[in-house]
Amino acid sequence: MVEVVVFAVAGAACLVGAVGVVLSRNPVHAALMLVMTLFGIAVLFVALQAHFIAAVQVIVYAGAIVVLFLFVIMLLGVDRAAELSMGALPAQRWTAAAFGLGGAAVLVWLVAAVDRIFKGTRSYELERAGIVGAEADAAATGYLADVNALARSLFSDYVYAFELTSLLLIVAVIGTVILARRSYGADGRRASQHGADGRRASRHGAENAPEPQETRQ
Amino acid sequence: MSGLEVTTGWYLTLGAMLFLIGGTGLLVRRNPLIMLMCVELMLNGVNLSFIAFADRFGDVHGHTVVLFVLVVAAAEVVVGLGLVVAVLRASPRATADDLSALKG
């Protein structure tokens, strides 16, 4: 019964957060709603015996990625620019409707069929395999209780993929530095000062300019 | 097996719903920041399915895949936000439509 309550609360938090991300006009609110979803998922990870993944989820997603989002929002000042919902393009609207309806149909099928296909939980699976009693309890609760198994699979079966992710992260860091760097020009200081001043002035003007044609739904 | 029990199907359904909400949001929103958040929602829905299957079959490989998804998501967010910063700095009210200017 406890599991049902935990699932209901965490799942509701996930869904409310997800809908909030899509519907909120203010990007800051959307980021905070995203935090709610991520925490709900972390709780579900704990319920699924994935304790290490839950910790990583909180640290990496809520701790790093969302902070990065908020940082960019504050840096750019787009929180005041509110939302750009000027009405979707017709093609976009149709694509979204098709995706949503098709996905909803799949979801209905999933709800109807999944318990038939994937019946029960891990304890059910063990029961079917003939493992019962204390042995089943140990197998159901202890199979992933440590990160040893995870580390073993990460550094044996997936070691090449693991090394490739380090390359990926290096490339991402270098690419971001190049993308986000202000281009000061080759001739150094004079150009940079001039460029920075001009840019600041133009951005200041753009921020303070009235937006008469800003339409909101 | 009496009473209500949280089965694997519940988690799969929740993951599918998160994926669906994220995908719909990705299609209807035009703020590049919100679109990136919707991508995160989709990735999290998939992660939930992976962990649900890992728990169900007692297989640690699902956890490993989720770790890789986390790493790739972090890299994706870093590059995506770098692009957003570069674009929005050039034109403060750019939407996803304005990114078509990148075609050159």
Chai-1 contact restraints between the chains, C-beta under 6 A:
chainA,res_idxA,chainB,res_idxB,connection_type,confidence,min_distance_angstrom,max_distance_angstrom,comment,restraint_id
A,E3,B,V6,contact,1.0,0.0,6.0,A-B,restraint_1
A,V4,B,L4,contact,1.0,0.0,6.0,A-B,restraint_2
A,V4,B,V6,contact,1.0,0.0,6.0,A-B,restraint_3
A,F7,B,V6,contact,1.0,0.0,6.0,A-B,restraint_4
A,G11,B,L14,contact,1.0,0.0,6.0,A-B,restraint_5
A,A18,B,L18,contact,1.0,0.0,6.0,A-B,restraint_6
A,A18,B,I21,contact,1.0,0.0,6.0,A-B,restraint_7
A,A18,B,L41,contact,1.0,0.0,6.0,A-B,restraint_8
A,V21,B,M37,contact,1.0,0.0,6.0,A-B,restraint_9
A,V22,B,G25,contact,1.0,0.0,6.0,A-B,restraint_10
A,P27,B,L33,contact,1.0,0.0,6.0,A-B,restraint_11
A,A30,B,I34,contact,1.0,0.0,6.0,A-B,restraint_12
A,A30,B,M37,contact,1.0,0.0,6.0,A-B,restraint_13
A,L34,B,M37,contact,1.0,0.0,6.0,A-B,restraint_14
A,I41,B,N44,contact,1.0,0.0,6.0,A-B,restraint_15
A,I41,B,L48,contact,1.0,0.0,6.0,A-B,restraint_16
A,F45,B,I51,contact,1.0,0.0,6.0,A-B,restraint_17
A,L48,B,I51,contact,1.0,0.0,6.0,A-B,restraint_18
A,L48,B,D55,contact,1.0,0.0,6.0,A-B,restraint_19
A,Q49,B,D55,contact,1.0,0.0,6.0,A-B,restraint_20
A,A50,B,I51,contact,1.0,0.0,6.0,A-B,restraint_21
A,A50,B,H63,contact,1.0,0.0,6.0,A-B,restraint_22
A,I53,B,H63,contact,1.0,0.0,6.0,A-B,restraint_23
A,I53,B,V66,contact,1.0,0.0,6.0,A-B,restraint_24
A,V60,B,L70,contact,1.0,0.0,6.0,A-B,restraint_25
A,I65,B,V77,contact,1.0,0.0,6.0,A-B,restraint_26
A,V72,B,L81,contact,1.0,0.0,6.0,A-B,restraint_27
A,L76,B,L88,contact,1.0,0.0,6.0,A-B,restraint_28
A,L84,B,R30,contact,1.0,0.0,6.0,A-B,restraint_29
A,L84,B,N31,contact,1.0,0.0,6.0,A-B,restraint_30
A,L84,B,T95,contact,1.0,0.0,6.0,A-B,restraint_31
A,A88,B,V28,contact,1.0,0.0,6.0,A-B,restraint_32
A,T95,B,L27,contact,1.0,0.0,6.0,A-B,restraint_33
A,A96,B,T24,contact,1.0,0.0,6.0,A-B,restraint_34
A,A96,B,L27,contact,1.0,0.0,6.0,A-B,restraint_35
A,A96,B,V28,contact,1.0,0.0,6.0,A-B,restraint_36
A,F99,B,G23,contact,1.0,0.0,6.0,A-B,restraint_37
A,F99,B,L27,contact,1.0,0.0,6.0,A-B,restraint_38
A,G100,B,T24,contact,1.0,0.0,6.0,A-B,restraint_39
A,G103,B,L20,contact,1.0,0.0,6.0,A-B,restraint_40
A,L107,B,A16,contact,1.0,0.0,6.0,A-B,restraint_41
A,L110,B,T13,contact,1.0,0.0,6.0,A-B,restraint_42
A,L110,B,A16,contact,1.0,0.0,6.0,A-B,restraint_43
A,V111,B,T13,contact,1.0,0.0,6.0,A-B,restraint_44
A,V114,B,G9,contact,1.0,0.0,6.0,A-B,restraint_45
A,V114,B,L12,contact,1.0,0.0,6.0,A-B,restraint_46
A,D115,B,G9,contact,1.0,0.0,6.0,A-B,restraint_47
A,F118,B,T8,contact,1.0,0.0,6.0,A-B,restraint_48
A,F118,B,G9,contact,1.0,0.0,6.0,A-B,restraint_49
A,G120,B,T7,contact,1.0,0.0,6.0,A-B,restraint_50
A,T121,B,T7,contact,1.0,0.0,6.0,A-B,restraint_51
A,R122,B,D55,contact,1.0,0.0,6.0,A-B,restraint_52
A,R122,B,R56,contact,1.0,0.0,6.0,A-B,restraint_53
A,Y143,B,G58,contact,1.0,0.0,6.0,A-B,restraint_54
A,A149,B,V60,contact,1.0,0.0,6.0,A-B,restraint_55
A,L150,B,V60,contact,1.0,0.0,6.0,A-B,restraint_56
A,L150,B,H63,contact,1.0,0.0,6.0,A-B,restraint_57
A,S153,B,V60,contact,1.0,0.0,6.0,A-B,restraint_58
A,S153,B,H61,contact,1.0,0.0,6.0,A-B,restraint_59
A,S153,B,T64,contact,1.0,0.0,6.0,A-B,restraint_60
A,L154,B,T64,contact,1.0,0.0,6.0,A-B,restraint_61
A,Y158,B,T64,contact,1.0,0.0,6.0,A-B,restraint_62
A,T165,B,V71,contact,1.0,0.0,6.0,A-B,restraint_63
A,L168,B,A75,contact,1.0,0.0,6.0,A-B,restraint_64
A,L169,B,A75,contact,1.0,0.0,6.0,A-B,restraint_65
A,A172,B,A75,contact,1.0,0.0,6.0,A-B,restraint_66
A,A172,B,V78,contact,1.0,0.0,6.0,A-B,restraint_67
A,A172,B,V79,contact,1.0,0.0,6.0,A-B,restraint_68
A,G175,B,V79,contact,1.0,0.0,6.0,A-B,restraint_69
A,T176,B,V78,contact,1.0,0.0,6.0,A-B,restraint_70
A,T176,B,V79,contact,1.0,0.0,6.0,A-B,restraint_71
A,T176,B,G82,contact,1.0,0.0,6.0,A-B,restraint_72
A,L179,B,G82,contact,1.0,0.0,6.0,A-B,restraint_73
A,L179,B,L83,contact,1.0,0.0,6.0,A-B,restraint_74
A,L179,B,A86,contact,1.0,0.0,6.0,A-B,restraint_75
A,A180,B,G82,contact,1.0,0.0,6.0,A-B,restraint_76
A,A180,B,V85,contact,1.0,0.0,6.0,A-B,restraint_77
A,A206,B,P92,contact,1.0,0.0,6.0,A-B,restraint_78
